Amino acid sequence: MRRSHRIFLSLYLGFFVYCLAMLFFGKTGIVASQDLLRYKADLERNLLSLESLNSQLGSELVSLQSDPGTIRLEARQLGYYPSNALPVHVEGYSPAENLYAVGSLAIERRHLYPSDSLFRMVGLGGAVLCYILTGVLTRKRHGYQQR
């Protein structure tokens, strides 16, 4: 095999290795795309949870604005009683506070992807390895007398 063919084949293989590495492990590669799809699914689940919570809180708001029984219960929990009522306090008992859940935050995932220079080095290493291997194979096939 002529030296120019070996160089061309090595450069071609090095470029091919670089492209494969970028395709699978690059910033926009298959692995990164799968991570983004998982993150998208997490965001959609969080959005559904927030919409459900919004619906529940909206119905509680309507109830607090219009239902006299709900208004009375909330007023009692805040310590407001009618003027003719006699409150009874039981020692050791404290009613549960109304704590409203506000949902959860979807944490942005930070991924560290290898730099492009690492992939270039891998491609260059593949090219050098191919050049060496084709040289060794050419020598074995044609014998050592050619040089």
C-alpha positions as CSV (number, residue, x, y, z in Angstrom):
1,M,0.0,0.0,0.0
2,R,1.4,3.4,-1.0
3,R,2.2,5.9,1.7
4,S,-0.3,8.4,0.3
5,H,-3.1,5.8,0.5
6,R,-2.1,5.0,4.0
7,I,-2.2,8.7,5.0
8,F,-5.6,9.2,3.3
9,L,-7.0,6.0,4.9
10,S,-5.7,7.1,8.3
11,L,-7.2,10.6,8.0
12,Y,-10.5,9.2,6.8
13,L,-10.6,6.7,9.7
14,G,-9.6,9.5,12.2
15,F,-12.4,11.7,10.9
16,F,-14.8,8.8,11.1
17,V,-13.9,8.1,14.7
18,Y,-14.2,11.8,15.6
19,C,-17.7,11.9,14.0
20,L,-18.8,8.8,15.8
21,A,-17.6,10.1,19.2
22,M,-19.4,13.4,18.6
23,L,-22.5,11.6,17.4
24,F,-22.8,9.5,20.6
25,F,-21.1,11.6,23.3
26,G,-21.0,15.2,22.1
27,K,-23.0,18.1,23.5
28,T,-25.7,17.5,20.9
29,G,-25.2,13.7,20.6
30,I,-27.5,10.8,21.3
31,V,-26.6,10.6,25.1
32,A,-27.3,14.4,25.5
33,S,-30.6,14.0,23.6
34,Q,-31.7,11.2,25.8
35,D,-30.9,13.4,28.9
36,L,-33.0,16.2,27.5
37,L,-35.9,13.8,26.8
38,R,-35.8,12.6,30.4
39,Y,-35.6,16.2,31.6
40,K,-38.6,17.1,29.4
41,A,-40.6,14.2,30.9
42,D,-39.7,15.5,34.4
43,L,-40.9,19.0,33.5
44,E,-44.1,17.7,32.1
45,R,-44.8,15.6,35.2
46,N,-44.1,18.7,37.4
47,L,-46.4,20.8,35.2
48,L,-49.2,18.3,35.6
49,S,-48.7,18.3,39.4
50,L,-48.7,22.1,39.5
51,E,-51.9,22.2,37.4
52,S,-53.6,19.8,39.8
53,L,-52.5,21.8,42.8
54,N,-53.7,25.0,41.1
55,S,-57.1,23.4,40.5
56,Q,-57.3,22.3,44.2
57,L,-56.3,25.7,45.5
58,G,-58.7,27.4,43.1
59,S,-61.6,25.3,44.5
60,E,-60.5,26.2,48.1
61,L,-60.5,29.8,47.1
62,V,-64.0,29.7,45.7
63,S,-65.1,27.9,48.9
64,L,-63.5,30.5,51.1
65,Q,-65.1,33.3,49.1
66,S,-68.6,31.9,49.1
67,D,-69.3,29.1,51.6
68,P,-70.2,30.4,55.1
69,G,-69.3,27.2,56.8
70,T,-65.8,27.2,55.4
71,I,-65.4,30.8,56.3
72,R,-66.5,30.1,59.9
73,L,-64.0,27.2,60.2
74,E,-61.1,29.2,58.9
75,A,-62.1,32.1,61.3
76,R,-62.1,29.7,64.2
77,Q,-58.7,28.4,63.3
78,L,-57.4,32.0,63.2
79,G,-58.9,32.7,66.7
80,Y,-62.0,34.6,65.7
81,Y,-65.2,33.5,67.4
82,P,-68.7,34.9,67.4
83,S,-69.5,37.2,70.3
84,N,-71.8,34.7,71.9
85,A,-69.5,31.8,71.6
86,L,-67.4,30.4,74.5
87,P,-64.1,28.9,73.2
88,V,-62.9,25.8,74.9
89,H,-59.1,25.2,75.0
90,V,-57.8,21.7,75.6
91,E,-54.3,21.5,77.0
92,G,-51.8,19.6,74.8
93,Y,-53.9,19.9,71.7
94,S,-53.1,22.3,68.9
95,P,-55.0,22.2,65.7
96,A,-53.2,21.6,62.5
97,E,-52.2,24.7,60.7
98,N,-53.3,25.3,57.2
99,L,-50.1,25.0,55.2
100,Y,-50.6,25.2,51.5
101,A,-48.4,23.2,49.2
102,V,-47.0,25.4,46.5
103,G,-45.6,22.7,44.3
104,S,-42.0,21.7,43.6
105,L,-39.3,23.1,41.5
106,A,-37.9,21.2,38.6
107,I,-34.2,21.3,39.2
108,E,-32.2,22.1,36.1
109,R,-29.7,19.4,35.4
110,R,-26.2,20.4,34.8
111,H,-24.3,18.0,32.6
112,L,-20.6,18.1,32.0
113,Y,-19.9,17.0,28.5
114,P,-16.3,16.4,27.3
115,S,-14.9,19.2,25.3
116,D,-14.6,19.0,21.5
117,S,-10.8,19.0,21.8
118,L,-11.0,15.6,23.6
119,F,-13.0,14.2,20.6
120,R,-10.4,15.7,18.2
121,M,-7.6,14.0,20.2
122,V,-9.5,10.7,20.0
123,G,-9.9,11.1,16.2
124,L,-6.2,12.0,15.9
125,G,-5.3,9.0,18.0
126,G,-7.5,6.8,15.7
127,A,-5.7,8.2,12.6
128,V,-2.3,7.6,14.1
129,L,-3.2,4.1,15.1
130,C,-4.6,3.3,11.7
131,Y,-1.4,4.7,10.0
132,I,0.8,2.5,12.3
133,L,-1.4,-0.6,11.8
134,T,-1.5,-0.3,8.0
135,G,2.3,0.2,8.0
136,V,2.8,-3.0,10.1
137,L,0.3,-5.0,8.0
138,T,1.9,-3.8,4.7
139,R,5.3,-4.8,5.9
140,K,4.1,-8.3,7.0
141,R,2.3,-8.8,3.7
142,H,5.1,-7.7,1.4
143,G,7.9,-8.8,3.7
144,Y,10.7,-6.8,5.3
145,Q,12.8,-6.9,2.1
146,Q,10.9,-4.1,0.4
147,R,12.7,-1.4,2.4
